[in-house]
Amino acid sequence: MPSTIYDVAEKAGVSISTVSRVLNGRNRVHPETRERISAAIKALNYQQNASARALATQQSDTLGFVIPQVNDPFFFEIVRGVEDAASAAGYSLLIASQPRHANEHHYLKLFRRRYVDAMVLAAIDAHRQEILEILARNVPVVLVQQDVGEDVPAFLVENYGGACALTAHLLQHGYGRFAYITGTDYTPDNLERLRGLRDTLAGYGLDIPPEYISQGDYLRGSGYQAMLRLLDLPKRPEVVFAANDQMASDALLAIRERGLRVPEDIALAGFDDVALASYVSPPLTTVHQPAYELGFRAAQVALGMVKEEGPIEPIRVVLPTKLVIRRSCGCSNETGR
């Protein structure tokens, strides 16, 4: 008959709750007692039952991770980072998608039914009140590329600085008529990238007229339609800055279908530095953001909050970006692949 937690407690001469604290990785156990319990576990060949543990501790050893679209290339590296952090902590990962414009926020079910011990929400349409409701039920939440207030942990990137660096580089090429393909506004990245573009242009005495700002939504296909609208303007732009690489690659297709060339007729740049950016022809000038690190560090913080006996200070981290120069802007010397 398999050994139970009661057998371990009896052999180690401690209470069941003390054994439970050791099994759950809690810190409030004397080292000598911890060694005694570990020895008893080994001697009895005790195998912890996951279902029983979940019932006893109200924990599932599962981290929830929610993204807008599972097929968006930007999120591949974030997923890898979250998964590596969860695996290192002995946690399973439950991934859910929250499609944009969805009527129901499915991620709320993850914590209401206690499927997960903590959640990482990445660039989804999450409202502050919903986040606070999750936190009120003692389910830690960490945000990636979104911000609902400094009291909720968040990992962001330097969107503004990255856009400024990219715009300055394009201006140094002599481009003067800029266009921008937008993302969505419920996360800070699109607005910050557009602000960086506008502020840098203003420093050169330039601006970007409203008709040269074309609406996209980050998703496949939206950059194509946004680029067609820009190409229909009486004066087409000299350079197009798309809010992400997916839309920039779509724009490249639209430009080619009109019989135009990149960068000879229109220069093009994106943001994210996903793998796609270096494989299209010509390769995209873009801004690299550390997607893997975003996911890994956010998951580490979320799981750390699960194990904390007391409150944790709010964390707000802004990671740096890096300009990656490729041929789509007219450069012959590339800084990255």
QUIHU-V28785 format. One record per pair of residues at least 4 apart in sequence whose C-alpha atoms are under 8 Angstrom apart, sorted by the first residue. I is the first residue (numbers start at 0). GAP is how many residues later the second one is. D is the distance in whole Angstrom. If there is no record, write none. Layout:
BEGIN
i->{I | I}
gap->{GAP | GAP}
d->{D | D}
END
This chain:
BEGIN
i->{1 | 1 | 2 | 2 | 2 | 2 | 2 | 2 | 3 | 3 | 3 | 4 | 4 | 4 | 4 | 4 | 5 | 5 | 6 | 7 | 7 | 7 | 7 | 7 | 7 | 7 | 8 | 8 | 8 | 8 | 8 | 8 | 8 | 9 | 9 | 10 | 11 | 11 | 11 | 11 | 13 | 13 | 14 | 15 | 16 | 17 | 17 | 18 | 18 | 19 | 20 | 20 | 20 | 20 | 20 | 21 | 21 | 21 | 21 | 21 | 24 | 25 | 25 | 28 | 28 | 29 | 30 | 31 | 32 | 33 | 34 | 35 | 36 | 37 | 38 | 39 | 40 | 40 | 41 | 47 | 47 | 48 | 49 | 49 | 50 | 51 | 52 | 52 | 52 | 52 | 53 | 53 | 53 | 53 | 54 | 57 | 58 | 58 | 58 | 59 | 59 | 59 | 59 | 60 | 60 | 60 | 60 | 60 | 61 | 61 | 61 | 61 | 61 | 61 | 61 | 61 | 62 | 62 | 62 | 62 | 62 | 62 | 62 | 62 | 62 | 62 | 62 | 63 | 63 | 63 | 63 | 63 | 63 | 63 | 63 | 63 | 63 | 64 | 64 | 64 | 64 | 64 | 64 | 64 | 64 | 64 | 65 | 65 | 65 | 65 | 65 | 65 | 65 | 65 | 65 | 65 | 66 | 66 | 66 | 66 | 66 | 66 | 66 | 66 | 66 | 67 | 67 | 67 | 67 | 67 | 67 | 67 | 68 | 68 | 68 | 69 | 69 | 70 | 71 | 71 | 72 | 72 | 72 | 72 | 72 | 73 | 73 | 73 | 73 | 74 | 74 | 75 | 76 | 76 | 76 | 76 | 77 | 77 | 77 | 77 | 77 | 77 | 77 | 78 | 78 | 78 | 79 | 79 | 79 | 79 | 80 | 80 | 80 | 80 | 80 | 80 | 80 | 80 | 80 | 81 | 81 | 81 | 81 | 81 | 81 | 81 | 82 | 82 | 82 | 83 | 83 | 84 | 84 | 84 | 84 | 84 | 85 | 85 | 85 | 85 | 85 | 85 | 85 | 86 | 86 | 88 | 93 | 95 | 96 | 97 | 97 | 97 | 97 | 97 | 97 | 99 | 99 | 105 | 106 | 107 | 107 | 107 | 108 | 109 | 109 | 109 | 110 | 110 | 110 | 110 | 110 | 116 | 116 | 116 | 117 | 117 | 117 | 117 | 117 | 117 | 118 | 118 | 118 | 118 | 118 | 119 | 119 | 119 | 119 | 119 | 119 | 119 | 120 | 120 | 120 | 120 | 121 | 121 | 121 | 121 | 122 | 122 | 122 | 122 | 122 | 123 | 123 | 123 | 124 | 124 | 125 | 125 | 126 | 126 | 127 | 127 | 127 | 128 | 129 | 130 | 130 | 131 | 132 | 133 | 133 | 133 | 133 | 134 | 134 | 134 | 138 | 139 | 139 | 139 | 140 | 140 | 140 | 141 | 141 | 141 | 141 | 141 | 141 | 141 | 141 | 142 | 142 | 142 | 142 | 142 | 142 | 143 | 143 | 143 | 143 | 143 | 143 | 144 | 144 | 144 | 144 | 144 | 144 | 144 | 145 | 145 | 145 | 145 | 145 | 145 | 146 | 146 | 146 | 146 | 147 | 149 | 149 | 149 | 149 | 150 | 150 | 151 | 151 | 151 | 152 | 152 | 152 | 153 | 153 | 153 | 153 | 154 | 154 | 154 | 154 | 154 | 154 | 155 | 155 | 155 | 155 | 155 | 156 | 156 | 156 | 156 | 156 | 156 | 156 | 157 | 157 | 157 | 157 | 157 | 158 | 158 | 158 | 158 | 158 | 158 | 159 | 159 | 159 | 159 | 159 | 159 | 160 | 160 | 160 | 161 | 161 | 161 | 161 | 161 | 161 | 161 | 162 | 162 | 162 | 162 | 162 | 162 | 162 | 163 | 163 | 163 | 163 | 163 | 163 | 164 | 164 | 165 | 165 | 165 | 165 | 166 | 166 | 166 | 166 | 166 | 167 | 167 | 167 | 168 | 169 | 169 | 169 | 169 | 170 | 170 | 172 | 174 | 174 | 175 | 175 | 176 | 176 | 176 | 176 | 177 | 177 | 177 | 177 | 177 | 177 | 177 | 178 | 178 | 178 | 178 | 178 | 178 | 178 | 178 | 178 | 178 | 179 | 179 | 179 | 179 | 179 | 179 | 179 | 179 | 180 | 180 | 180 | 180 | 180 | 180 | 180 | 180 | 180 | 180 | 180 | 180 | 181 | 181 | 181 | 181 | 181 | 181 | 181 | 181 | 181 | 181 | 182 | 182 | 182 | 182 | 182 | 182 | 182 | 183 | 183 | 183 | 183 | 184 | 184 | 184 | 187 | 188 | 189 | 189 | 190 | 191 | 192 | 192 | 193 | 194 | 195 | 196 | 197 | 197 | 197 | 198 | 199 | 200 | 200 | 200 | 200 | 201 | 201 | 207 | 207 | 208 | 210 | 211 | 211 | 213 | 213 | 213 | 213 | 214 | 214 | 215 | 215 | 215 | 215 | 215 | 216 | 216 | 217 | 217 | 217 | 217 | 217 | 217 | 218 | 218 | 218 | 219 | 219 | 219 | 220 | 220 | 220 | 221 | 221 | 221 | 222 | 222 | 222 | 222 | 222 | 222 | 222 | 222 | 223 | 223 | 223 | 223 | 223 | 223 | 223 | 224 | 224 | 224 | 225 | 225 | 226 | 226 | 226 | 226 | 227 | 227 | 227 | 227 | 228 | 229 | 229 | 230 | 230 | 230 | 231 | 236 | 237 | 237 | 237 | 238 | 238 | 238 | 238 | 238 | 239 | 239 | 239 | 239 | 240 | 240 | 240 | 240 | 241 | 241 | 241 | 241 | 241 | 241 | 242 | 242 | 242 | 242 | 243 | 243 | 243 | 243 | 244 | 244 | 244 | 244 | 244 | 244 | 244 | 244 | 244 | 244 | 244 | 245 | 245 | 245 | 246 | 246 | 247 | 247 | 247 | 247 | 247 | 248 | 248 | 248 | 249 | 250 | 251 | 251 | 251 | 252 | 253 | 254 | 254 | 254 | 254 | 255 | 255 | 255 | 259 | 259 | 260 | 260 | 261 | 261 | 261 | 261 | 261 | 261 | 262 | 262 | 262 | 262 | 262 | 262 | 263 | 266 | 266 | 266 | 267 | 267 | 267 | 267 | 268 | 268 | 268 | 268 | 268 | 269 | 269 | 269 | 269 | 270 | 270 | 270 | 271 | 271 | 271 | 271 | 272 | 272 | 272 | 272 | 272 | 272 | 272 | 273 | 273 | 274 | 275 | 276 | 276 | 276 | 276 | 277 | 277 | 277 | 277 | 278 | 279 | 281 | 281 | 281 | 282 | 282 | 282 | 283 | 283 | 283 | 283 | 283 | 284 | 284 | 284 | 284 | 284 | 284 | 284 | 285 | 285 | 285 | 285 | 286 | 286 | 286 | 286 | 287 | 287 | 287 | 287 | 288 | 288 | 288 | 288 | 289 | 289 | 289 | 289 | 290 | 291 | 292 | 293 | 293 | 294 | 295 | 296 | 297 | 298 | 299 | 300 | 301 | 302 | 303 | 304 | 304 | 307 | 323 | 323 | 323 | 324 | 324 | 324 | 324 | 324 | 324 | 325 | 325 | 325 | 325 | 325 | 325 | 325 | 325 | 326 | 326 | 326 | 326}
gap->{44 | 45 | 4 | 5 | 41 | 42 | 43 | 44 | 4 | 42 | 44 | 4 | 11 | 14 | 41 | 43 | 4 | 10 | 4 | 4 | 11 | 29 | 32 | 33 | 36 | 38 | 4 | 5 | 6 | 7 | 9 | 10 | 28 | 4 | 5 | 29 | 24 | 25 | 27 | 28 | 4 | 5 | 4 | 4 | 4 | 4 | 11 | 4 | 18 | 4 | 4 | 5 | 6 | 7 | 8 | 4 | 5 | 7 | 12 | 15 | 282 | 281 | 283 | 4 | 5 | 4 | 4 | 4 | 4 | 4 | 4 | 4 | 4 | 4 | 4 | 4 | 4 | 5 | 4 | 4 | 5 | 4 | 4 | 10 | 4 | 4 | 4 | 5 | 6 | 7 | 4 | 5 | 6 | 7 | 4 | 56 | 55 | 57 | 58 | 54 | 55 | 56 | 57 | 29 | 30 | 31 | 55 | 56 | 29 | 30 | 31 | 32 | 53 | 54 | 55 | 56 | 23 | 28 | 29 | 30 | 31 | 53 | 54 | 55 | 56 | 57 | 240 | 29 | 30 | 31 | 32 | 46 | 52 | 53 | 54 | 55 | 56 | 17 | 28 | 29 | 30 | 31 | 54 | 55 | 56 | 57 | 29 | 30 | 31 | 32 | 41 | 53 | 54 | 55 | 56 | 58 | 8 | 28 | 29 | 30 | 31 | 54 | 55 | 56 | 57 | 29 | 30 | 31 | 32 | 54 | 55 | 56 | 28 | 29 | 30 | 5 | 27 | 4 | 4 | 147 | 4 | 173 | 201 | 202 | 203 | 4 | 198 | 200 | 217 | 4 | 216 | 4 | 4 | 214 | 215 | 218 | 4 | 213 | 214 | 215 | 216 | 217 | 218 | 4 | 213 | 216 | 4 | 212 | 215 | 216 | 4 | 210 | 211 | 212 | 213 | 214 | 215 | 216 | 218 | 4 | 210 | 213 | 214 | 215 | 216 | 217 | 4 | 10 | 213 | 4 | 212 | 4 | 211 | 212 | 214 | 215 | 4 | 5 | 6 | 7 | 213 | 214 | 217 | 4 | 5 | 214 | 22 | 11 | 10 | 4 | 7 | 8 | 9 | 26 | 27 | 24 | 25 | 4 | 4 | 4 | 22 | 26 | 4 | 4 | 5 | 6 | 4 | 5 | 6 | 23 | 28 | 22 | 23 | 189 | 21 | 22 | 23 | 184 | 185 | 188 | 20 | 21 | 22 | 23 | 183 | 21 | 22 | 23 | 24 | 178 | 179 | 182 | 20 | 21 | 22 | 23 | 21 | 22 | 23 | 24 | 20 | 21 | 22 | 23 | 64 | 22 | 62 | 63 | 61 | 62 | 4 | 5 | 4 | 21 | 4 | 20 | 21 | 4 | 4 | 4 | 10 | 4 | 4 | 4 | 5 | 6 | 7 | 4 | 5 | 6 | 167 | 162 | 165 | 166 | 11 | 12 | 161 | 10 | 11 | 12 | 13 | 156 | 157 | 159 | 160 | 4 | 9 | 10 | 11 | 12 | 155 | 10 | 11 | 12 | 150 | 151 | 154 | 9 | 10 | 11 | 12 | 42 | 43 | 44 | 8 | 9 | 10 | 41 | 42 | 43 | 5 | 7 | 40 | 41 | 4 | 4 | 164 | 165 | 166 | 163 | 164 | 162 | 163 | 164 | 161 | 162 | 163 | 144 | 161 | 162 | 163 | 139 | 143 | 161 | 162 | 163 | 164 | 138 | 160 | 161 | 162 | 163 | 132 | 133 | 160 | 161 | 162 | 163 | 164 | 4 | 160 | 161 | 162 | 163 | 4 | 30 | 33 | 34 | 37 | 162 | 4 | 32 | 33 | 34 | 35 | 36 | 4 | 35 | 160 | 4 | 31 | 34 | 125 | 159 | 160 | 161 | 4 | 29 | 30 | 31 | 33 | 34 | 124 | 4 | 29 | 32 | 33 | 35 | 36 | 4 | 158 | 4 | 120 | 121 | 157 | 4 | 29 | 30 | 33 | 34 | 4 | 32 | 33 | 4 | 4 | 5 | 69 | 159 | 4 | 5 | 157 | 63 | 64 | 30 | 62 | 31 | 60 | 61 | 62 | 30 | 34 | 59 | 60 | 61 | 62 | 63 | 29 | 33 | 34 | 35 | 51 | 58 | 59 | 60 | 61 | 62 | 14 | 32 | 33 | 34 | 60 | 61 | 62 | 63 | 32 | 33 | 34 | 35 | 42 | 45 | 46 | 59 | 60 | 61 | 62 | 66 | 8 | 12 | 31 | 32 | 33 | 34 | 35 | 36 | 60 | 61 | 7 | 32 | 33 | 34 | 35 | 60 | 61 | 6 | 32 | 33 | 34 | 4 | 5 | 6 | 4 | 4 | 4 | 53 | 4 | 4 | 4 | 50 | 4 | 4 | 4 | 4 | 4 | 9 | 10 | 4 | 4 | 4 | 5 | 6 | 7 | 4 | 5 | 4 | 5 | 4 | 19 | 18 | 25 | 12 | 13 | 15 | 16 | 7 | 11 | 6 | 7 | 9 | 10 | 31 | 5 | 6 | 4 | 5 | 25 | 26 | 28 | 29 | 4 | 27 | 28 | 26 | 27 | 30 | 4 | 26 | 29 | 4 | 25 | 28 | 4 | 19 | 23 | 24 | 25 | 26 | 27 | 28 | 4 | 23 | 26 | 27 | 28 | 29 | 30 | 4 | 26 | 29 | 4 | 25 | 4 | 24 | 27 | 28 | 4 | 23 | 26 | 27 | 4 | 6 | 7 | 5 | 6 | 24 | 4 | 29 | 27 | 28 | 29 | 27 | 28 | 29 | 30 | 90 | 26 | 27 | 28 | 29 | 7 | 27 | 28 | 29 | 5 | 6 | 26 | 27 | 28 | 29 | 4 | 5 | 27 | 28 | 4 | 26 | 27 | 28 | 4 | 24 | 25 | 26 | 27 | 28 | 29 | 31 | 32 | 39 | 41 | 4 | 24 | 30 | 4 | 23 | 4 | 20 | 21 | 22 | 36 | 4 | 28 | 31 | 4 | 4 | 4 | 10 | 16 | 4 | 4 | 4 | 5 | 6 | 7 | 4 | 5 | 6 | 5 | 6 | 4 | 5 | 4 | 5 | 6 | 20 | 66 | 67 | 4 | 5 | 64 | 65 | 66 | 67 | 66 | 61 | 62 | 63 | 16 | 17 | 60 | 61 | 15 | 16 | 17 | 59 | 60 | 14 | 15 | 16 | 17 | 15 | 16 | 17 | 14 | 15 | 16 | 17 | 4 | 5 | 13 | 14 | 15 | 16 | 51 | 4 | 14 | 4 | 4 | 6 | 7 | 8 | 9 | 5 | 6 | 48 | 59 | 4 | 4 | 44 | 45 | 46 | 43 | 44 | 45 | 41 | 42 | 43 | 44 | 45 | 38 | 39 | 40 | 41 | 42 | 43 | 44 | 37 | 38 | 39 | 40 | 34 | 35 | 36 | 37 | 33 | 34 | 35 | 36 | 30 | 31 | 32 | 33 | 4 | 29 | 30 | 31 | 4 | 4 | 4 | 4 | 25 | 4 | 4 | 4 | 4 | 4 | 4 | 4 | 4 | 4 | 4 | 6 | 7 | 4 | 10 | 11 | 12 | 4 | 6 | 8 | 9 | 10 | 11 | 4 | 5 | 6 | 7 | 8 | 9 | 10 | 11 | 4 | 5 | 6 | 7}
d->{7 | 8 | 6 | 8 | 6 | 7 | 5 | 8 | 7 | 7 | 8 | 6 | 7 | 7 | 8 | 8 | 6 | 6 | 6 | 6 | 7 | 7 | 6 | 6 | 7 | 8 | 6 | 5 | 6 | 5 | 8 | 6 | 7 | 7 | 8 | 6 | 6 | 5 | 8 | 6 | 6 | 7 | 7 | 6 | 6 | 7 | 7 | 6 | 7 | 6 | 6 | 5 | 8 | 8 | 7 | 6 | 8 | 7 | 7 | 8 | 7 | 7 | 8 | 7 | 6 | 6 | 6 | 6 | 6 | 6 | 6 | 6 | 6 | 6 | 6 | 6 | 6 | 5 | 7 | 8 | 7 | 6 | 6 | 8 | 6 | 6 | 6 | 8 | 7 | 8 | 5 | 5 | 5 | 8 | 7 | 8 | 8 | 7 | 6 | 8 | 6 | 6 | 6 | 7 | 5 | 6 | 7 | 6 | 5 | 5 | 6 | 7 | 7 | 5 | 6 | 8 | 7 | 7 | 6 | 5 | 6 | 5 | 6 | 5 | 6 | 8 | 8 | 6 | 5 | 6 | 8 | 7 | 6 | 8 | 6 | 5 | 6 | 8 | 7 | 6 | 5 | 6 | 6 | 5 | 6 | 8 | 6 | 5 | 5 | 7 | 7 | 8 | 6 | 5 | 6 | 8 | 8 | 8 | 7 | 5 | 6 | 6 | 5 | 7 | 6 | 5 | 5 | 5 | 6 | 8 | 7 | 5 | 6 | 7 | 6 | 7 | 6 | 8 | 7 | 7 | 8 | 8 | 7 | 8 | 8 | 7 | 7 | 6 | 7 | 6 | 7 | 6 | 6 | 6 | 5 | 8 | 6 | 5 | 5 | 7 | 6 | 4 | 7 | 6 | 8 | 6 | 6 | 6 | 7 | 8 | 6 | 8 | 5 | 6 | 7 | 5 | 4 | 8 | 8 | 6 | 8 | 5 | 5 | 8 | 7 | 5 | 6 | 6 | 8 | 6 | 7 | 6 | 5 | 8 | 6 | 6 | 6 | 5 | 6 | 7 | 7 | 7 | 8 | 5 | 7 | 8 | 8 | 7 | 8 | 7 | 7 | 7 | 7 | 7 | 8 | 7 | 7 | 8 | 8 | 6 | 8 | 8 | 6 | 6 | 5 | 6 | 6 | 6 | 8 | 7 | 7 | 6 | 7 | 7 | 5 | 5 | 6 | 6 | 7 | 7 | 7 | 6 | 5 | 6 | 7 | 6 | 5 | 6 | 7 | 7 | 7 | 7 | 7 | 6 | 5 | 6 | 6 | 4 | 6 | 7 | 8 | 6 | 5 | 5 | 6 | 8 | 8 | 8 | 6 | 8 | 7 | 7 | 6 | 7 | 6 | 5 | 8 | 6 | 6 | 6 | 7 | 6 | 7 | 7 | 6 | 8 | 7 | 5 | 6 | 7 | 8 | 6 | 6 | 7 | 7 | 7 | 6 | 7 | 5 | 6 | 8 | 6 | 8 | 7 | 6 | 7 | 8 | 6 | 4 | 6 | 7 | 6 | 5 | 6 | 7 | 7 | 7 | 7 | 6 | 5 | 7 | 7 | 7 | 7 | 7 | 8 | 7 | 5 | 6 | 8 | 8 | 6 | 7 | 7 | 7 | 8 | 7 | 8 | 7 | 5 | 8 | 6 | 7 | 8 | 5 | 5 | 5 | 8 | 6 | 5 | 6 | 6 | 7 | 6 | 5 | 6 | 8 | 8 | 8 | 6 | 5 | 6 | 7 | 8 | 8 | 5 | 5 | 6 | 7 | 6 | 6 | 6 | 5 | 6 | 6 | 6 | 6 | 5 | 8 | 7 | 6 | 5 | 5 | 8 | 7 | 5 | 6 | 7 | 8 | 6 | 7 | 8 | 6 | 6 | 7 | 7 | 6 | 8 | 5 | 7 | 5 | 6 | 8 | 6 | 8 | 5 | 6 | 8 | 6 | 6 | 7 | 6 | 7 | 7 | 6 | 6 | 8 | 6 | 7 | 7 | 6 | 7 | 8 | 7 | 7 | 6 | 8 | 7 | 5 | 7 | 8 | 6 | 7 | 8 | 7 | 8 | 5 | 5 | 7 | 6 | 7 | 6 | 6 | 5 | 6 | 7 | 7 | 5 | 6 | 8 | 8 | 6 | 8 | 6 | 5 | 6 | 8 | 6 | 5 | 6 | 6 | 5 | 6 | 7 | 6 | 5 | 6 | 6 | 7 | 6 | 8 | 7 | 6 | 5 | 6 | 8 | 7 | 8 | 7 | 6 | 5 | 5 | 7 | 8 | 7 | 5 | 5 | 7 | 5 | 4 | 5 | 6 | 8 | 6 | 7 | 5 | 7 | 8 | 6 | 6 | 6 | 6 | 6 | 6 | 6 | 6 | 6 | 7 | 6 | 6 | 6 | 6 | 6 | 6 | 7 | 6 | 7 | 6 | 5 | 6 | 8 | 5 | 6 | 6 | 8 | 7 | 8 | 7 | 8 | 5 | 7 | 7 | 7 | 8 | 6 | 5 | 6 | 8 | 6 | 8 | 6 | 8 | 7 | 7 | 7 | 6 | 7 | 6 | 8 | 7 | 7 | 6 | 7 | 7 | 7 | 7 | 6 | 6 | 6 | 7 | 6 | 8 | 7 | 4 | 6 | 8 | 5 | 5 | 6 | 7 | 5 | 5 | 8 | 7 | 6 | 7 | 8 | 8 | 7 | 8 | 6 | 5 | 6 | 7 | 6 | 8 | 6 | 8 | 7 | 6 | 7 | 5 | 8 | 8 | 7 | 7 | 7 | 5 | 6 | 5 | 4 | 6 | 8 | 8 | 7 | 6 | 5 | 6 | 8 | 6 | 5 | 6 | 6 | 5 | 8 | 6 | 5 | 7 | 7 | 8 | 6 | 6 | 6 | 5 | 4 | 6 | 6 | 8 | 5 | 5 | 6 | 7 | 7 | 8 | 6 | 8 | 7 | 6 | 8 | 8 | 6 | 8 | 6 | 7 | 7 | 5 | 8 | 7 | 8 | 7 | 7 | 6 | 6 | 7 | 8 | 6 | 7 | 7 | 5 | 7 | 8 | 5 | 6 | 8 | 6 | 8 | 5 | 7 | 5 | 6 | 7 | 7 | 6 | 8 | 4 | 7 | 7 | 5 | 6 | 5 | 7 | 6 | 5 | 7 | 7 | 7 | 5 | 6 | 6 | 5 | 5 | 7 | 6 | 7 | 6 | 5 | 7 | 5 | 5 | 7 | 7 | 6 | 5 | 5 | 6 | 8 | 6 | 6 | 5 | 7 | 8 | 8 | 8 | 7 | 6 | 6 | 5 | 8 | 8 | 5 | 6 | 8 | 5 | 6 | 7 | 8 | 6 | 5 | 6 | 6 | 6 | 8 | 6 | 6 | 5 | 8 | 8 | 6 | 5 | 4 | 7 | 6 | 6 | 6 | 5 | 7 | 8 | 7 | 6 | 5 | 6 | 6 | 5 | 6 | 6 | 8 | 7 | 5 | 7 | 6 | 7 | 8 | 7 | 6 | 6 | 6 | 6 | 8 | 6 | 6 | 6 | 6 | 6 | 6 | 6 | 7 | 7 | 6 | 8 | 7 | 7 | 8 | 6 | 6 | 8 | 7 | 8 | 5 | 5 | 7 | 8 | 6 | 7 | 7 | 5 | 7 | 7 | 8 | 5 | 6 | 8 | 7}
END
